[in-house]
Amino acid sequence: MARVKLPLSAAGRVHDMGGQPGGPVPIDPQGQPVFAQNWQARALAVTVAAGGLGKWTLDESRHARERLPAEDYMAYGYYEKWMAGLATLLVEHGLVTMDELRSGQVAADGAQGVEQYDPVPPTAAQVRAALARGGPSRRPDRTPPRYACGQKVQVLSPDSAARQPGGHTRLPAYAAHQTGVIISHHGSHVLPDSNAHGLGENPEHLYGVCFYANDLWPEQVGSKDEVCLDLWESYLVAVDA
């Protein structure tokens, strides 16, 4: 698993690594096992199973990983981040205590203030069906789309787009203040910036926006590469023709 060492001062949102110095990221050769170590498979299974409790959303689980201390985020591997984020969610939602996490033992008398929860384990068939179903985020349109294909738009900064100071957003920092062209409209989808903080789904129109790579990264001057991002309506402002 590749680890990119970034200067902590270069990333206000340490998880937002796209376009940061420290690359290129080495590509693992094909044919590698999905899990380098057995515990990683268990980490995935435990995280998915805990999500089935229905206590948090996918967006909230992503934000839990993003909230790790910067030093821990840079030091942890992929599934270590998953387990650290899951531990945060379990404690915040009152399913376990810090003492139980430290000891690895369930409190004998049931910890005060912690929800007693004894779910029925799903069958293998139910797990396969749930994974195949996924978590669709498409919702009915509540308003007409503000933008149209071919229209130029400018991107806000992540801090301007996020619904909470320092909160979750799917807007990458490297696209901030850049101008792109809308190439597709995906309908209305759950807004992660809101859903991650318990503020409701607040679905918005989602657009495919295309940028020239040399606009995003000036050192790519002369490049004909393009970068296409799916961005929510509130991330964008119209550019006057």
C-alpha positions in Angstrom: 0.0 0.0 0.0 1.5 3.3 -1.1 1.9 6.1 1.5 2.6 9.7 0.3 4.5 11.8 2.8 3.1 15.3 2.7 4.3 18.3 4.7 1.5 18.9 7.2 1.6 22.6 6.6 0.6 21.9 3.0 -2.7 20.5 3.8 -5.2 22.4 5.9 -7.6 19.4 5.3 -5.0 16.7 5.6 -7.1 14.1 3.9 -7.5 16.4 0.8 -4.3 15.1 -0.8 -5.2 15.6 -4.5 -2.6 17.9 -6.2 -0.4 18.2 -3.1 3.4 17.8 -3.3 4.8 14.4 -2.3 4.0 12.3 -5.3 4.0 10.6 -7.7 2.1 7.8 -6.0 3.6 4.4 -6.9 1.3 2.0 -8.5 1.2 -1.5 -7.0 1.8 -4.3 -9.6 -1.2 -6.1 -10.8 -2.1 -9.5 -9.2 -1.5 -8.3 -5.6 -3.9 -9.7 -3.0 -6.9 -7.5 -2.2 -5.8 -7.5 1.5 -2.1 -7.5 2.3 -2.9 -8.8 5.8 -5.8 -10.9 7.2 -6.8 -8.2 9.7 -7.6 -5.8 6.9 -10.3 -8.1 5.7 -11.8 -8.2 9.2 -11.5 -4.4 9.4 -13.6 -4.0 6.3 -16.1 -6.5 7.5 -16.5 -4.9 10.9 -16.9 -1.4 9.4 -19.5 -2.6 7.0 -21.4 -4.6 9.7 -21.3 -1.6 12.1 -22.8 0.6 9.3 -25.7 -1.8 9.2 -26.7 -0.7 12.7 -28.2 2.4 11.0 -26.7 4.8 13.5 -24.7 6.9 11.0 -24.6 7.7 7.3 -21.8 7.0 4.8 -21.0 10.7 4.7 -20.7 10.8 8.5 -18.3 7.8 8.4 -16.1 9.5 5.9 -16.0 12.6 8.1 -15.0 10.5 11.1 -11.9 9.4 9.2 -11.2 13.0 8.1 -11.3 14.2 11.7 -8.3 12.1 12.7 -5.4 14.1 14.1 -3.1 15.1 11.1 -0.2 13.1 12.5 -2.3 10.0 12.8 -3.9 10.4 9.4 -0.4 10.6 7.8 0.9 7.7 9.8 -2.0 5.2 9.5 -2.6 2.9 6.6 -5.9 2.7 4.7 -7.7 0.2 7.0 -6.1 1.7 10.1 -7.9 4.9 9.2 -11.1 2.9 8.8 -10.8 1.4 12.3 -9.9 4.7 13.9 -12.9 6.4 12.3 -15.2 3.5 13.4 -14.0 3.7 17.0 -14.9 7.4 16.9 -18.4 6.7 15.7 -19.0 3.9 18.1 -18.1 6.1 21.1 -19.9 9.2 19.8 -23.1 7.3 19.2 -23.1 5.7 22.6 -22.5 2.1 21.5 -19.2 1.5 23.4 -17.1 3.5 25.9 -13.5 4.5 25.7 -12.8 2.1 28.6 -14.3 -0.8 26.6 -12.2 0.1 23.6 -9.0 0.2 25.6 -9.7 -3.1 27.4 -11.3 -4.9 24.6 -13.9 -6.2 27.1 -17.6 -5.4 27.4 -18.4 -3.7 30.7 -19.8 -6.4 33.0 -22.8 -4.4 34.2 -23.4 -2.4 31.1 -21.7 1.0 31.0 -23.9 3.9 32.2 -25.2 6.0 29.3 -24.2 3.4 26.7 -27.0 1.9 24.5 -27.5 -1.8 25.0 -27.6 -3.2 21.5 -28.0 -6.9 20.5 -28.7 -7.0 16.8 -29.4 -10.2 14.9 -26.4 -11.0 12.8 -27.2 -10.9 9.0 -26.9 -14.0 6.9 -24.2 -14.3 4.2 -26.9 -13.9 1.6 -28.2 -10.8 3.2 -24.7 -9.3 3.3 -24.2 -10.1 -0.4 -27.6 -8.5 -1.3 -26.8 -5.4 0.8 -23.4 -4.9 -0.8 -24.9 -5.4 -4.3 -27.6 -2.9 -3.5 -25.2 -0.2 -2.3 -26.4 3.1 -1.0 -28.0 5.0 -3.8 -27.9 8.8 -3.3 -30.2 9.8 -6.2 -33.3 11.7 -5.0 -36.3 13.3 -6.8 -35.6 16.7 -8.2 -37.1 19.5 -6.1 -36.1 22.4 -8.3 -35.0 22.8 -11.9 -31.2 22.6 -12.5 -29.5 26.0 -12.3 -26.9 25.2 -14.9 -26.9 23.6 -18.3 -24.4 21.5 -20.3 -21.8 23.7 -22.0 -22.1 26.5 -19.4 -19.0 27.8 -17.7 -18.9 27.8 -13.9 -16.4 28.7 -11.2 -15.7 26.6 -8.2 -15.9 27.9 -4.6 -13.3 27.0 -2.0 -13.9 23.9 0.2 -14.3 26.1 3.3 -16.9 28.3 1.4 -18.9 25.2 0.3 -18.9 23.3 3.5 -22.0 23.6 5.6 -20.0 23.5 8.9 -16.7 25.3 9.6 -14.0 22.8 8.8 -16.8 20.3 8.0 -17.1 17.6 5.4 -17.3 18.4 1.7 -16.7 16.5 -1.5 -15.1 19.5 -3.1 -11.3 19.0 -3.6 -9.1 21.9 -2.8 -7.2 21.8 -6.1 -10.4 22.8 -7.9 -11.0 25.9 -5.8 -11.6 29.1 -7.8 -11.0 27.3 -11.0 -13.2 27.7 -14.1 -14.6 24.7 -15.8 -17.4 23.7 -18.3 -20.4 21.6 -17.4 -20.5 18.4 -19.5 -23.2 16.4 -17.8 -26.1 16.6 -15.3 -26.7 13.6 -13.0 -29.9 14.7 -11.4 -30.4 15.5 -7.7 -28.3 13.6 -5.1 -27.9 13.7 -1.3 -25.6 16.6 -0.3 -22.7 15.1 1.7 -21.8 18.4 3.3 -25.2 18.4 5.0 -25.7 14.7 5.5 -22.3 14.2 7.3 -23.4 16.5 10.1 -27.0 15.3 10.8 -28.4 18.3 9.0 -30.6 16.3 6.6 -30.1 15.0 3.1 -30.8 18.3 1.4 -30.4 16.9 -2.2 -28.9 19.2 -4.8 -28.3 18.9 -8.5 -25.0 17.2 -9.3 -23.0 18.1 -12.4 -20.0 16.7 -14.3 -17.6 19.6 -14.7 -14.5 19.5 -16.9 -11.2 21.4 -16.4 -8.0 21.6 -18.3 -5.1 20.1 -16.3 -2.8 23.0 -17.0 -5.4 25.3 -15.4 -5.4 23.2 -12.2 -1.6 22.7 -12.2 0.3 25.4 -14.1 3.4 23.1 -14.3 1.3 21.0 -16.7 1.6 23.8 -19.4 1.0 22.4 -22.8 -0.8 19.3 -21.5 -4.0 18.3 -23.3 -5.2 16.3 -20.3 -8.6 17.1 -18.8 -9.9 16.5 -15.3 -13.6 15.9 -14.8 -15.2 16.2 -11.4 -18.8 15.6 -10.1 -19.7 18.7 -8.2 -22.9 19.7 -6.4 -24.7 22.9 -7.4 -23.8 24.8 -4.2 -20.1 24.4 -5.0 -20.5 26.4 -8.2 -21.2 29.9 -9.4 -22.0 31.0 -13.0 -19.3 32.7 -15.1 -20.5 35.6 -17.1 -20.1 35.0 -20.8 
